């Protein structure tokens, strides 16, 4: 029965993409501003409904100004969970752009792809800076990869320079992704995707279940000024997000 259930979800996912993707392609032909995030937002909401990803919001996400949202990273499933509530571009590793299906979909979201090896530091800095200068908000996973959800990985600090350079109009809001109903690693692994896990089998396994509850805990805004330094800001975000994980 679970295989039939998963097959139905897969069909609905593909059907939902067939409906929403052409609409987004039309929008992007004429507009790349804030309205270009509306269709992806509803696409993400639909994906969450299809796969039973129930998103609980704690705290107050800021929507009325330009932001750099900063979060821990558990899974590719973070994208629909977050994207269903925030109108912003994700920052992802360059490899994602080449993923079948998901790479194409991420481009429609106006995802910014960066080289996590640091080989293109100047180019990445320029492209991300251009997005911020165009008024876009960004979503940063400073761990640089996904984790098992039990511990927070060290944060990479170099992309925090982008907001330090724009303290007059970009603020930072940390938020914590956590799984309130998962008490064991096996339960976390239903959602978390890390290490050498294969994506398709992981998604198929989730599709055979009734889904998961994901909580996004939004912390207080960090107002920046000229006194802020990159590494200090990175550490501040790390401690805030870590505290959110430990308070489960």
N, CA, C and O of each residue as an XYZ file, in Angstrom:
992
protein
N       0.828     -1.206      0.000
C       0.000      0.000      0.000
C       0.864      1.259      0.000
O       0.530      2.248     -0.653
N       1.986      1.217      0.742
C       2.853      2.388      0.820
C       3.482      2.716     -0.532
O       3.744      3.882     -0.828
N       3.729      1.680     -1.362
C       4.296      1.908     -2.691
C       3.287      2.641     -3.568
O       3.660      3.549     -4.311
N       2.020      2.260     -3.491
C       0.961      2.946     -4.252
C       0.849      4.389     -3.791
O       0.712      5.307     -4.600
N       0.912      4.576     -2.468
C       0.836      5.906     -1.867
C       1.982      6.780     -2.369
O       1.773      7.941     -2.722
N       3.196      6.220     -2.399
C       4.377      6.964     -2.863
C       4.289      7.254     -4.351
O       4.680      8.332     -4.799
N       3.777      6.301     -5.121
C       3.641      6.499     -6.567
C       2.657      7.623     -6.870
O       2.879      8.422     -7.779
N       1.578      7.682     -6.111
C       0.594      8.754     -6.285
C       1.223     10.107     -5.978
O       0.979     11.080     -6.692
N       2.029     10.177     -4.925
C       2.698     11.429     -4.582
C       3.662     11.854     -5.684
O       3.740     13.034     -6.028
N       4.388     10.896     -6.233
C       5.323     11.206     -7.318
C       4.585     11.758     -8.531
O       5.021     12.728     -9.150
N       3.463     11.127     -8.862
C       2.648     11.610     -9.984
C       2.143     13.031     -9.720
O       2.204     13.884    -10.605
N       1.651     13.284     -8.518
C       1.145     14.610     -8.184
C       2.261     15.655     -8.225
O       2.041     16.791     -8.646
N       3.467     15.260     -7.781
C       4.614     16.176     -7.842
C       4.919     16.564     -9.286
O       5.110     17.742     -9.585
N       4.965     15.583    -10.177
C       5.261     15.860    -11.577
C       4.158     16.698    -12.217
O       4.436     17.599    -13.008
N       2.915     16.399    -11.872
C       1.789     17.181    -12.391
C       1.866     18.615    -11.906
O       1.624     19.546    -12.674
N       2.202     18.801    -10.629
C       2.319     20.144    -10.049
C       3.428     20.933    -10.757
O       3.280     22.128    -11.015
N       4.527     20.260    -11.065
C       5.616     20.916    -11.802
C       5.158     21.321    -13.204
O       5.483     22.411    -13.675
N       4.403     20.444    -13.868
C       3.926     20.744    -15.222
C       3.002     21.953    -15.240
O       2.931     22.667    -16.240
N       2.298     22.184    -14.147
C       1.407     23.340    -14.060
C       2.184     24.612    -13.744
O       1.961     25.649    -14.367
N       3.093     24.534    -12.778
C       3.729     25.740    -12.243
C       4.962     26.190    -13.026
O       5.219     27.390    -13.129
N       5.721     25.257    -13.574
C       6.958     25.619    -14.270
C       6.705     26.535    -15.471
O       7.395     27.546    -15.604
N       5.747     26.227    -16.352
C       5.506     27.151    -17.469
C       5.113     28.551    -17.011
O       5.503     29.543    -17.627
N       4.348     28.630    -15.940
C       3.950     29.936    -15.421
C       5.165     30.733    -14.959
O       5.273     31.929    -15.228
N       6.084     30.055    -14.258
C       7.281     30.743    -13.771
C       8.191     31.152    -14.926
O       8.814     32.213    -14.877
N       8.274     30.326    -15.959
C       9.083     30.682    -17.130
C       8.544     31.947    -17.798
O       9.317     32.784    -18.264
N       7.235     32.081    -17.841
C       6.631     33.284    -18.410
C       6.959     34.504    -17.556
O       7.318     35.560    -18.078
N       6.831     34.347    -16.221
C       7.126     35.459    -15.313
C       8.572     35.917    -15.476
O       8.841     37.115    -15.571
N       9.507     34.960    -15.509
C      10.929     35.307    -15.598
C      11.305     35.925    -16.942
O      12.350     36.565    -17.065
N      10.469     35.738    -17.928
C      10.713     36.381    -19.217
C      10.589     37.899    -19.114
O      11.239     38.645    -19.847
N       9.734     38.337    -18.184
C       9.445     39.770    -18.079
C       9.892     40.406    -16.761
O      10.020     41.627    -16.678
N      10.133     39.586    -15.725
C      10.339     40.172    -14.397
C      11.215     39.265    -13.541
O      11.011     38.052    -13.495
N      12.205     39.870    -12.854
C      13.070     39.117    -11.945
C      13.048     39.706    -10.536
O      13.905     39.373     -9.716
N      12.094     40.563    -10.249
C      11.995     41.201     -8.944
C      11.195     40.375     -7.958
O      11.129     39.151     -8.075
N      10.581     41.047     -6.979
C       9.929     40.338     -5.872
C       8.746     39.487     -6.321
O       8.447     38.471     -5.694
N       8.064     39.890     -7.407
C       6.916     39.105     -7.862
C       7.333     37.788     -8.494
O       6.506     36.891     -8.660
N       8.608     37.661     -8.849
C       9.095     36.411     -9.425
C       9.260     35.315     -8.372
O       9.582     34.175     -8.705
N       9.037     35.662     -7.099
C       9.109     34.660     -6.030
C       7.736     34.114     -5.657
O       7.645     33.164     -4.880
N       6.667     34.694     -6.196
C       5.322     34.287     -5.790
C       4.968     32.881     -6.263
O       4.488     32.064     -5.477
N       5.203     32.597     -7.543
C       4.884     31.259     -8.045
C       5.753     30.196     -7.385
O       5.221     29.158     -6.989
N       7.100     30.403     -7.240
C       7.892     29.415     -6.491
C       7.376     29.203     -5.066
O       7.409     28.084     -4.554
N       6.904     30.267     -4.430
C       6.388     30.138     -3.067
C       5.201     29.179     -3.022
O       5.114     28.328     -2.137
N       4.293     29.324     -3.977
C       3.135     28.429     -4.010
C       3.517     27.038     -4.503
O       2.902     26.046     -4.111
N       4.536     26.965     -5.368
C       5.027     25.649     -5.765
C       5.573     24.907     -4.545
O       5.283     23.726     -4.352
N       6.360     25.598     -3.726
C       6.900     24.988     -2.511
C       5.781     24.546     -1.568
O       5.851     23.467     -0.981
N       4.759     25.371     -1.424
C       3.627     25.004     -0.563
C       2.968     23.725     -1.072
O       2.611     22.844     -0.290
N       2.813     23.636     -2.389
C       2.219     22.439     -2.961
C       3.065     21.202     -2.734
O       2.538     20.133     -2.428
N       4.384     21.341     -2.882
C       5.295     20.219     -2.641
C       5.188     19.748     -1.188
O       5.192     18.548     -0.916
N       5.094     20.698     -0.263
C       4.955     20.340      1.153
C       3.664     19.560      1.396
O       3.655     18.588      2.152
N       2.587     19.982      0.762
C       1.311     19.276      0.910
C       1.417     17.869      0.325
O       0.985     16.900      0.949
N       1.985     17.760     -0.859
C       2.078     16.466     -1.533
C       2.879     15.451     -0.714
O       2.471     14.298     -0.573
N       4.022     15.887     -0.174
C       4.888     14.955      0.553
C       4.666     14.968      2.062
O       5.422     14.338      2.802
N       3.657     15.665      2.516
C       3.323     15.642      3.944
C       4.328     16.355      4.826
O       4.537     15.968      5.975
N       4.960     17.409      4.286
C       5.899     18.201      5.079
C       5.114     19.316      5.761
O       4.724     20.298      5.129
N       4.896     19.148      7.037
C       4.108     20.122      7.800
C       5.067     21.129      8.429
O       5.887     20.765      9.272
N       4.965     22.382      8.024
C       5.902     23.414      8.462
C       5.289     24.223      9.600
O       4.232     24.837      9.452
N       5.972     24.208     10.725
C       5.551     24.988     11.887
C       6.467     26.202     12.018
O       7.690     26.063     12.035
N       5.880     27.373     12.110
C       6.650     28.605     12.234
C       6.621     29.083     13.682
O       5.552     29.276     14.262
N       7.798     29.269     14.254
C       7.941     29.838     15.595
C       8.731     31.137     15.471
O       9.737     31.190     14.763
N       8.279     32.177     16.154
C       8.931     33.473     16.005
C       8.335     34.239     14.838
O       7.298     33.860     14.293
N       9.002     35.317     14.464
C       8.456     36.214     13.454
C       9.437     36.430     12.300
O      10.372     37.221     12.422
N       9.228     35.732     11.184
C      10.081     35.992     10.016
C       9.839     37.402      9.491
O       8.696     37.849      9.394
N      10.914     38.094      9.156
C      10.821     39.473      8.666
C      10.606     39.455      7.159
O      11.377     38.840      6.423
N       9.559     40.129      6.705
C       9.231     40.145      5.285
C       9.298     41.542      4.670
O       9.333     41.679      3.447
N       9.316     42.567      5.497
C       9.113     43.924      4.984
C      10.402     44.701      4.731
O      10.372     45.922      4.580
N      11.536     43.996      4.684
C      12.793     44.652      4.358
C      13.768     43.633      3.781
O      13.531     42.426      3.827
N      14.870     44.147      3.237
C      15.838     43.253      2.603
C      16.636     42.514      3.665
O      17.122     43.109      4.627
N      16.763     41.186      3.470
C      17.345     40.346      4.497
C      18.413     39.405      3.955
O      18.418     39.043      2.778
N      19.315     39.021      4.850
C      20.126     37.829      4.679
C      19.640     36.871      5.770
O      19.936     37.062      6.949
N      18.897     35.844      5.366
C      18.449     34.827      6.313
C      19.562     33.793      6.459
O      20.159     33.375      5.466
N      19.839     33.381      7.687
C      20.946     32.462      7.958
C      20.417     31.277      8.757
O      19.739     31.455      9.769
N      20.728     30.070      8.300
C      20.143     28.894      8.935
C      21.081     27.696      8.905
O      22.025     27.642      8.118
N      20.798     26.740      9.782
C      21.416     25.418      9.668
C      20.779     24.692      8.485
O      19.790     25.162      7.923
N      21.344     23.553      8.113
C      20.916     22.872      6.882
C      20.843     21.369      7.136
O      21.846     20.744      7.480
N      19.653     20.792      6.964
C      19.469     19.374      7.232
C      19.245     18.535      5.979
O      19.568     17.347      5.961
N      18.684     19.156      4.915
C      18.227     18.338      3.803
C      17.868     19.200      2.603
O      17.656     20.406      2.732
N      17.800     18.561      1.416
C      17.215     19.230      0.253
C      15.759     19.603      0.523
O      15.214     20.492     -0.131
N      15.129     18.929      1.481
C      13.747     19.219      1.850
C      13.614     20.544      2.600
O      12.511     21.064      2.765
N      14.754     21.089      3.056
C      14.714     22.437      3.649
C      14.187     23.452      2.642
O      13.549     24.436      3.018
N      14.457     23.209      1.355
C      14.118     24.196      0.332
C      12.610     24.434      0.249
O      12.180     25.584      0.348
N      11.781     23.383      0.067
C      10.342     23.649      0.066
C       9.815     24.120      1.420
O       8.891     24.932      1.472
N      10.387     23.625      2.509
C       9.927     24.065      3.832
C      10.145     25.561      4.014
O       9.257     26.273      4.483
N      11.335     26.034      3.638
C      11.660     27.458      3.771
C      11.000     28.279      2.670
O      10.434     29.342      2.925
N      11.083     27.768      1.435
C      10.556     28.505      0.291
C       9.065     28.729      0.340
O       8.553     29.632     -0.322
N       8.352     27.922      1.115
C       6.912     28.108      1.243
C       6.561     29.288      2.142
O       5.394     29.662      2.254
N       7.587     29.881      2.790
C       7.332     30.995      3.701
C       8.183     32.234      3.446
O       7.812     33.329      3.869
N       9.316     32.085      2.761
C      10.184     33.230      2.503
C      10.293     33.503      1.008
O      10.406     32.578      0.204
N      10.260     34.769      0.649
C      10.434     35.171     -0.756
C      11.859     35.681     -0.913
O      12.129     36.875     -0.779
N      12.763     34.753     -1.198
C      14.189     35.068     -1.259
C      14.895     34.020     -2.102
O      14.327     32.964     -2.383
N      16.120     34.298     -2.504
C      16.926     33.360     -3.288
C      17.836     32.559     -2.373
O      18.488     33.116     -1.491
N      17.878     31.260     -2.584
C      18.789     30.401     -1.851
C      20.201     30.530     -2.418
O      20.386     30.788     -3.607
N      21.181     30.347     -1.555
C      22.568     30.215     -1.983
C      22.908     28.728     -1.890
O      22.828     28.132     -0.815
N      23.291     28.131     -3.026
C      23.535     26.692     -3.061
C      24.890     26.401     -3.687
O      25.451     27.230     -4.402
N      25.401     25.220     -3.409
C      26.665     24.809     -4.019
C      26.477     24.615     -5.526
O      25.389     24.264     -5.981
N      27.530     24.842     -6.284
C      27.479     24.801     -7.741
C      26.964     23.470     -8.278
O      26.309     23.429     -9.320
N      27.259     22.377     -7.566
C      26.857     21.051     -8.045
C      25.350     20.916     -8.202
O      24.876     20.162     -9.052
N      24.595     21.646     -7.384
C      23.132     21.544     -7.434
C      22.594     21.941     -8.805
O      21.589     21.393     -9.258
N      23.252     22.887     -9.467
C      22.792     23.356    -10.776
C      22.745     22.227    -11.797
O      21.964     22.284    -12.747
N      23.577     21.195    -11.610
C      23.628     20.085    -12.545
C      22.764     18.897    -12.171
O      22.734     17.905    -12.898
N      22.053     18.977    -11.042
C      21.191     17.866    -10.641
C      20.024     17.722    -11.618
O      19.450     18.730    -12.031
N      19.657     16.488    -11.999
C      18.482     16.303    -12.844
C      17.227     16.832    -12.148
O      17.057     16.616    -10.949
N      16.381     17.494    -12.850
C      15.098     18.034    -12.395
C      15.288     19.126    -11.347
O      14.853     20.260    -11.549
N      15.937     18.794    -10.225
C      16.046     19.744     -9.121
C      16.963     20.917     -9.462
O      16.758     22.030     -8.977
N      17.974     20.668    -10.299
C      18.827     21.760    -10.724
C      18.059     22.777    -11.539
O      18.211     23.983    -11.346
N      17.224     22.285    -12.458
C      16.393     23.165    -13.281
C      15.403     23.936    -12.415
O      15.224     25.141    -12.589
N      14.761     23.236    -11.482
C      13.787     23.889    -10.612
C      14.441     24.956     -9.735
O      13.847     26.001     -9.467
N      15.664     24.685     -9.293
C      16.353     25.659     -8.443
C      16.679     26.932     -9.219
O      16.682     28.022     -8.647
N      16.952     26.803    -10.506
C      17.214     27.986    -11.325
C      15.964     28.843    -11.467
O      16.053     30.070    -11.519
N      14.802     28.205    -11.531
C      13.543     28.948    -11.612
C      13.270     29.724    -10.326
O      12.534     30.711    -10.340
N      13.861     29.280     -9.214
C      13.738     29.961     -7.930
C      14.701     31.142     -7.843
O      14.682     31.891     -6.866
N      15.553     31.310     -8.876
C      16.618     32.319     -8.890
C      17.670     32.019     -7.825
O      18.163     32.919     -7.146
N      17.999     30.747     -7.695
C      19.036     30.313     -6.769
C      20.396     30.837     -7.230
O      20.687     30.878     -8.425
N      21.208     31.229     -6.277
C      22.582     31.666     -6.560
C      23.514     30.487     -6.284
O      23.510     29.939     -5.182
N      24.312     30.095     -7.276
C      25.203     28.946     -7.131
C      26.631     29.426     -6.887
O      27.139     30.294     -7.596
N      27.271     28.843     -5.866
C      28.632     29.241     -5.529
C      29.529     28.015     -5.477
O      29.073     26.899     -5.227
N      30.802     28.244     -5.715
C      31.805     27.188     -5.664
C      32.282     27.049     -4.224
O      32.982     27.921     -3.709
N      31.907     25.958     -3.582
C      32.227     25.801     -2.157
C      33.715     25.517     -1.923
O      34.176     25.548     -0.783
N      34.473     25.237     -3.005
C      35.915     25.030     -2.831
C      36.652     26.355     -2.683
O      37.814     26.380     -2.278
N      35.979     27.452     -3.010
C      36.617     28.767     -2.924
C      37.401     29.144     -4.161
O      38.115     30.147     -4.163
N      37.275     28.340     -5.232
C      38.046     28.605     -6.447
C      37.532     29.818     -7.219
O      38.240     30.372     -8.061
N      36.293     30.227     -6.927
C      35.717     31.368     -7.651
C      35.266     32.452     -6.667
O      34.175     33.005     -6.807
N      36.082     32.746     -5.701
C      35.690     33.669     -4.637
C      35.256     35.020     -5.200
O      34.194     35.529     -4.843
N      36.060     35.593     -6.063
C      35.749     36.921     -6.587
C      34.480     36.907     -7.428
O      33.646     37.803     -7.297
N      34.320     35.901     -8.291
C      33.125     35.829     -9.136
C      31.874     35.627     -8.295
O      30.850     36.267     -8.535
N      31.955     34.730     -7.301
C      30.806     34.475     -6.437
C      30.443     35.725     -5.632
O      29.268     36.054     -5.468
N      31.459     36.404     -5.141
C      31.227     37.607     -4.343
C      30.532     38.675     -5.202
O      29.623     39.363     -4.738
N      30.969     38.798     -6.440
C      30.377     39.796     -7.332
C      28.922     39.453     -7.667
O      28.052     40.323     -7.634
N      28.661     38.175     -7.991
C      27.307     37.789     -8.399
C      26.321     37.893     -7.241
O      25.192     38.348     -7.425
N      26.740     37.475     -6.050
C      25.862     37.590     -4.884
C      25.665     39.052     -4.494
O      24.563     39.462     -4.129
N      26.726     39.825     -4.572
C      26.620     41.250     -4.274
C      25.675     41.948     -5.229
O      24.925     42.839     -4.828
N      25.706     41.548     -6.496
C      24.812     42.129     -7.497
C      23.355     41.818     -7.173
O      22.478     42.658     -7.375
N      23.098     40.617     -6.672
C      21.730     40.262     -6.287
C      21.261     41.114     -5.114
O      20.126     41.591     -5.101
N      22.135     41.304     -4.132
C      21.772     42.157     -2.999
C      21.572     43.606     -3.448
O      20.651     44.281     -2.987
N      22.421     44.074     -4.335
C      22.305     45.449     -4.820
C      21.042     45.641     -5.661
O      20.552     46.761     -5.808
N      20.520     44.542     -6.213
C      19.273     44.604     -6.968
C      18.047     44.525     -6.061
O      16.911     44.544     -6.533
N      18.294     44.435     -4.740
C      17.192     44.431     -3.788
C      16.704     43.065     -3.361
O      15.717     42.973     -2.632
N      17.364     41.994     -3.793
C      16.926     40.656     -3.429
C      17.380     40.285     -2.018
O      18.419     40.748     -1.546
N      16.595     39.455     -1.362
C      17.000     38.851     -0.103
C      17.593     37.472     -0.392
O      17.213     36.816     -1.362
N      18.528     37.040      0.460
C      19.214     35.764      0.240
C      19.058     34.856      1.451
O      18.856     35.320      2.573
N      19.157     33.559      1.205
C      19.093     32.546      2.268
C      20.415     31.790      2.265
O      20.767     31.146      1.277
N      21.137     31.871      3.363
C      22.488     31.301      3.457
C      22.516     30.134      4.429
O      22.006     30.228      5.545
N      23.122     29.021      3.989
C      23.414     27.883      4.862
C      24.924     27.876      5.100
O      25.650     27.258      4.322
N      25.418     28.533      6.136
C      26.876     28.695      6.284
C      27.626     27.429      6.701
O      28.857     27.436      6.735
N      26.917     26.346      7.017
C      27.621     25.089      7.245
C      28.268     24.592      5.947
O      29.268     23.875      5.980
N      27.689     24.977      4.806
C      28.239     24.589      3.516
C      27.795     23.227      3.043
O      28.061     22.856      1.899
N      27.120     22.467      3.898
C      26.591     21.157      3.550
C      25.505     20.823      4.550
O      25.325     21.537      5.536
N      24.779     19.744      4.304
C      23.716     19.350      5.231
C      24.282     18.448      6.326
O      25.313     17.800      6.146
N      23.587     18.421      7.463
C      24.057     17.641      8.610
C      22.989     16.632      9.025
O      21.901     16.592      8.450
N      23.310     15.822     10.024
C      22.368     14.800     10.487
C      21.317     15.353     11.445
O      20.463     14.608     11.926
N      21.373     16.645     11.722
C      20.376     17.267     12.579
C      20.655     17.162     14.064
O      19.926     17.727     14.880
N      21.710     16.438     14.419
C      22.029     16.266     15.836
C      22.968     17.352     16.327
O      22.804     17.863     17.435
N      23.950     17.708     15.512
C      24.918     18.731     15.879
C      25.065     19.751     14.768
O      24.872     19.438     13.593
N      25.405     20.966     15.144
C      25.615     22.038     14.181
C      27.070     22.018     13.712
O      27.992     22.021     14.528
N      27.269     21.996     12.399
C      28.620     21.993     11.843
C      29.205     23.408     11.911
O      28.453     24.378     12.006
N      30.534     23.536     11.864
C      31.157     24.870     11.872
C      30.661     25.718     10.705
O      30.400     25.207      9.616
N      30.535     27.029     10.952
C      30.089     27.953      9.916
C      31.279     28.491      9.132
O      32.332     28.782      9.698
N      31.096     28.616      7.836
C      32.069     29.304      6.978
C      31.688     30.788      6.951
O      30.516     31.128      6.792
N      32.667     31.654      7.103
C      32.361     33.061      7.348
C      32.432     33.965      6.126
O      31.960     35.100      6.188
N      33.015     33.497      5.001
C      33.355     34.437      3.933
C      32.143     35.142      3.331
O      32.258     36.304      2.942
N      30.991     34.487      3.240
C      29.838     35.128      2.612
C      29.158     36.154      3.519
O      28.321     36.933      3.061
N      29.514     36.155      4.792
C      28.979     37.192      5.688
C      29.536     38.569      5.327
O      28.968     39.593      5.706
N      30.640     38.587      4.601
C      31.201     39.860      4.140
C      30.190     40.636      3.306
O      30.187     41.867      3.314
N      29.338     39.925      2.592
C      28.353     40.563      1.728
C      27.442     41.514      2.486
O      27.122     42.597      1.996
N      27.022     41.112      3.683
C      26.131     41.990      4.451
C      26.921     43.039      5.233
O      26.430     44.145      5.460
N      28.133     42.699      5.642
C      28.976     43.683      6.322
C      29.213     44.877      5.403
O      29.287     46.015      5.868
N      29.331     44.626      4.120
C      29.546     45.693      3.141
C      28.285     46.496      2.839
O      28.342     47.528      2.170
N      27.133     46.009      3.343
C      25.856     46.656      3.011
C      25.013     46.867      4.259
O      23.800     46.659      4.248
N      25.670     47.283      5.330
C      24.984     47.421      6.612
C      23.865     48.461      6.575
O      22.960     48.435      7.410
N      23.928     49.368      5.612
C      22.926     50.430      5.579
C      21.563     49.950      5.081
O      20.558     50.617      5.323
N      21.506     48.811      4.391
C      20.194     48.390      3.884
C      19.903     46.888      3.975
O      18.816     46.458      3.590
N      20.839     46.088      4.471
C      20.599     44.646      4.617
C      20.758     44.255      6.085
O      21.767     44.570      6.717
N      19.750     43.567      6.617
C      19.814     43.060      7.991
C      19.946     41.536      7.956
O      19.776     40.915      6.907
N      20.248     40.949      9.097
C      20.445     39.503      9.194
C      19.409     38.932     10.159
O      19.209     39.455     11.256
N      18.757     37.857      9.736
C      17.867     37.133     10.645
C      18.259     35.662     10.676
O      18.074     34.955      9.686
N      18.796     35.191     11.794
C      19.082     33.757     11.932
C      17.787     32.995     12.194
O      16.865     33.516     12.821
N      17.727     31.767     11.713
C      16.613     30.889     12.102
C      17.121     29.457     12.159
O      18.080     29.086     11.483
N      16.459     28.675     12.975
C      16.870     27.301     13.224
C      15.857     26.341     12.615
O      14.653     26.485     12.827
N      16.343     25.367     11.862
C      15.491     24.290     11.361
C      15.613     23.127     12.332
O      16.713     22.659     12.625
N      14.487     22.673     12.819
C      14.545     21.524     13.718
C      13.341     20.601     13.491
O      12.335     20.999     12.902
N      13.469     19.377     13.967
C      12.456     18.343     13.780
C      11.874     18.001     15.146
O      12.402     17.133     15.841
N      10.796     18.670     15.539
C      10.310     18.541     16.921
C       9.817     17.149     17.306
O       9.810     16.803     18.487
N       9.404     16.345     16.324
C       8.860     15.022     16.642
C       9.895     13.907     16.542
O       9.607     12.762     16.891
N      11.094     14.231     16.068
C      12.133     13.206     15.887
C      12.947     13.063     17.169
O      13.614     14.005     17.598
N      12.889     11.899     17.765
C      13.599     11.652     19.027
C      14.843     10.797     18.845
O      15.713     10.781     19.716
N      14.941     10.089     17.734
C      16.085      9.231     17.463
C      16.706      9.628     16.127
O      16.095     10.358     15.346
N      17.935      9.140     15.863
C      18.567      9.451     14.589
C      17.803      8.829     13.430
O      17.723      9.420     12.353
N      17.244      7.654     13.636
C      16.451      7.016     12.582
C      15.257      7.883     12.201
O      14.908      7.984     11.025
N      14.637      8.505     13.187
C      13.512      9.393     12.911
C      13.977     10.674     12.230
O      13.285     11.198     11.357
N      15.151     11.185     12.625
C      15.695     12.371     11.959
C      16.052     12.072     10.510
O      15.905     12.927      9.637
N      16.525     10.845     10.260
C      16.965     10.478      8.911
C      15.804     10.367      7.927
O      16.027     10.303      6.718
N      14.588     10.345      8.417
C      13.442     10.374      7.511
C      13.415     11.693      6.739
O      12.919     11.762      5.614
N      13.956     12.733      7.365
C      14.000     14.061      6.749
C      15.422     14.468      6.384
O      15.677     14.920      5.268
N      16.350     14.307      7.329
C      17.739     14.729      7.111
C      18.378     13.940      5.974
O      18.134     12.744      5.816
N      19.200     14.628      5.185
C      19.886     14.024      4.039
C      21.325     14.514      4.062
O      21.581     15.705      3.887
N      22.262     13.603      4.276
C      23.645     14.017      4.506
C      24.586     12.870      4.149
O      24.158     11.754      3.852
N      25.861     13.177      4.188
C      26.861     12.141      3.925
C      26.727     11.575      2.521
O      26.636     12.329      1.553
N      26.714     10.237      2.404
C      26.660      9.598      1.099
C      25.264      9.077      0.757
O      25.123      8.191     -0.086
N      24.237      9.622      1.406
C      22.865      9.216      1.084
C      22.533      9.575     -0.360
O      22.916     10.639     -0.847
N      21.819      8.681     -1.042
C      21.339      8.969     -2.397
C      20.006      9.698     -2.309
O      19.166      9.378     -1.468
N      19.821     10.682     -3.184
C      18.642     11.542     -3.089
C      17.352     10.796     -3.431
O      16.391     10.848     -2.663
N      17.319     10.104     -4.570
C      16.079      9.473     -5.021
C      15.540      8.438     -4.022
O      14.352      8.482     -3.704
N      16.363      7.510     -3.517
C      15.845      6.564     -2.524
C      15.365      7.249     -1.241
O      14.402      6.812     -0.611
N      16.058      8.337     -0.866
C      15.658      9.064      0.344
C      14.275      9.684      0.159
O      13.421      9.581      1.039
N      14.058     10.332     -0.993
C      12.764     10.954     -1.267
C      11.669      9.901     -1.390
O      10.546     10.114     -0.933
N      11.993      8.766     -2.006
C      11.016      7.684     -2.146
C      10.613      7.135     -0.782
O       9.440      6.845     -0.545
N      11.588      6.993      0.115
C      11.293      6.503      1.465
C      10.373      7.469      2.203
O       9.454      7.044      2.904
N      10.621      8.773      2.045
C       9.743      9.768      2.671
C       8.345      9.687      2.080
O       7.355      9.778      2.805
N       8.261      9.514      0.746
C       6.961      9.476      0.076
C       6.105      8.314      0.572
O       4.878      8.382      0.503
N       6.727      7.259      1.065
C       5.970      6.100      1.552
C       5.444      6.298      2.969
O       4.724      5.446      3.491
N       5.801      7.417      3.591
C       5.326      7.719      4.938
C       4.246      8.796      4.899
O       3.887      9.291      3.830
N       3.744      9.144      6.053
C       2.754     10.218      6.150
C       3.416     11.589      6.252
O       2.737     12.604      6.402
N       4.748     11.611      6.171
C       5.454     12.883      6.163
C       6.113     13.209      7.489
O       6.226     12.353      8.367
N       6.542     14.438      7.624
C       7.259     14.886      8.812
C       6.825     16.306      9.174
O       6.260     17.031      8.355
N       7.100     16.675     10.409
C       6.879     18.046     10.853
C       8.233     18.743     10.945
O       9.161     18.239     11.577
N       8.332     19.896     10.313
C       9.555     20.695     10.320
C       9.231     22.035     10.979
O       8.261     22.701     10.616
N      10.045     22.411     11.938
C       9.834     23.686     12.631
C      10.916     24.678     12.221
O      12.106     24.372     12.284
N      10.497     25.860     11.803
C      11.413     26.950     11.505
C      11.301     27.954     12.641
O      10.273     28.608     12.814
N      12.368     28.062     13.403
C      12.371     28.957     14.578
C      13.103     30.238     14.200
O      14.328     30.242     14.084
N      12.370     31.307     14.009
C      12.963     32.578     13.613
C      13.369     33.376     14.845
O      12.560     33.635     15.737
N      14.645     33.761     14.870
C      15.203     34.497     15.997
C      15.148     36.003     15.740
O      14.776     36.449     14.654
N      15.519     36.763     16.741
C      15.481     38.221     16.613
C      16.417     38.701     15.510
O      17.454     38.098     15.234
N      16.025     39.777     14.908
C      16.810     40.416     13.861
C      18.147     40.905     14.423
O      18.216     41.405     15.545
N      19.205     40.753     13.625
C      20.498     41.330     13.984
C      20.683     42.596     13.151
O      20.905     42.526     11.942
N      20.591     43.741     13.802
C      20.799     45.007     13.114
C      22.307     45.267     13.007
O      23.026     45.201     14.004
N      22.766     45.556     11.819
C      24.192     45.723     11.590
C      24.592     47.194     11.595
O      23.800     48.075     11.257
N      25.829     47.433     11.982
C      26.396     48.772     11.859
C      27.872     48.629     11.496
O      28.376     47.518     11.332
N      28.539     49.734     11.377
C      29.930     49.714     10.910
C      30.887     49.034     11.880
O      32.029     48.745     11.522
N      30.438     48.777     13.095
C      31.313     48.143     14.086
C      31.348     46.619     13.946
O      32.212     45.962     14.528
N      30.422     46.062     13.184
C      30.373     44.610     13.044
C      31.544     44.107     12.201
O      31.944     44.730     11.218
N      32.073     42.967     12.616
C      33.117     42.282     11.859
C      32.597     40.926     11.407
O      31.748     40.318     12.059
N      33.121     40.468     10.283
C      32.619     39.247      9.651
C      32.646     38.036     10.581
O      31.636     37.351     10.739
N      33.777     37.777     11.185
C      33.894     36.568     12.006
C      33.043     36.664     13.276
O      32.493     35.665     13.740
N      32.941     37.864     13.825
C      32.101     38.043     15.009
C      30.632     37.820     14.665
O      29.897     37.210     15.442
N      30.204     38.310     13.504
C      28.827     38.103     13.056
C      28.568     36.622     12.806
O      27.502     36.112     13.151
N      29.522     35.940     12.218
C      29.396     34.505     11.960
C      29.219     33.750     13.267
O      28.354     32.881     13.377
N      30.040     34.080     14.257
C      29.967     33.414     15.563
C      28.648     33.720     16.262
O      28.068     32.848     16.909
N      28.176     34.953     16.132
C      26.900     35.331     16.751
C      25.755     34.511     16.160
O      24.908     34.003     16.894
N      25.731     34.386     14.847
C      24.693     33.584     14.192
C      24.793     32.120     14.601
O      23.779     31.464     14.840
N      26.022     31.611     14.681
C      26.240     30.216     15.066
C      25.651     29.931     16.449
O      24.936     28.947     16.635
N      25.952     30.786     17.398
C      25.491     30.572     18.768
C      23.973     30.679     18.870
O      23.348     29.933     19.624
N      23.380     31.595     18.122
C      21.919     31.759     18.149
C      21.233     30.514     17.569
O      20.284     29.989     18.151
N      21.725     30.056     16.423
C      21.109     28.884     15.765
C      21.360     27.621     16.593
O      20.472     26.777     16.716
N      22.529     27.488     17.145
C      22.841     26.348     18.009
C      21.911     26.334     19.224
O      21.425     25.277     19.628
N      21.669     27.506     19.800
C      20.754     27.596     20.929
C      19.344     27.142     20.556
O      18.643     26.521     21.354
N      18.945     27.466     19.322
C      17.639     27.030     18.856
C      17.544     25.509     18.727
O      16.481     24.936     18.964
N      18.642     24.852     18.353
C      18.657     23.406     18.252
C      18.594     22.748     19.627
O      17.944     21.719     19.814
N      19.273     23.354     20.564
C      19.371     22.766     21.910
C      18.107     22.953     22.737
O      17.935     22.295     23.763
N      17.222     23.844     22.299
C      16.017     24.130     23.090
C      14.850     23.224     22.731
O      13.740     23.405     23.231
N      15.104     22.231     21.847
C      14.020     21.314     21.469
C      13.540     20.531     22.680
O      12.631     19.709     22.563
